[in-house]
Amino acid sequence: VFNGGGYHALGQNTNKTIETRLSVRPLPGIISGLQFSYGGAYGKGNTSLEPDYTMHTGIASFESQHIRTVALLYNGTGNYKGSNLAADGDAADFEGYSGFCDAGLPGAPFHVFGQYDHLVMQDIGGEIRTNTIIAGVAWYWHKQSKIVFDFGKETMEYDDAIAPENLPADDIRYKLSIEVNY
């Protein structure tokens, strides 16, 4: 249970958002790294208008010494900020899915990883569809320190309500990160 603003803002109303999570490992003796989770939230957005906020997520994950994978489905209405609104001023719907995989070769200090996200949101101008692809490589060294290089591309598609000349270009990013553990 938390105030509508959570850690990010002061509460703008008296609503308390309820958040829940349930995780199970159905085959601990056979496939110990397999886990299924449900996460949810129910409350009002953090504005004086108090638009609805609901979120449901279903997660399947698997982790072993050399591979980590996650598949995620989600849907809901609004957001905790109270800013995800449809044309009529009510909370807008959203849905999507995401997949992630990180794999390393036995005895090698390198991992490759990839992620794909697809989000569909309702907006004042219509439906917005966002697709994000991230791929990269990580080199692990001293005490799990690592150097990571990744490439990301985000594309957005809109309903016909928005003129094509107003559409943003694809967002392409290259990132180099260094994490030092001692």
Disulfide bonds with the S-S distance in Angstrom:
none
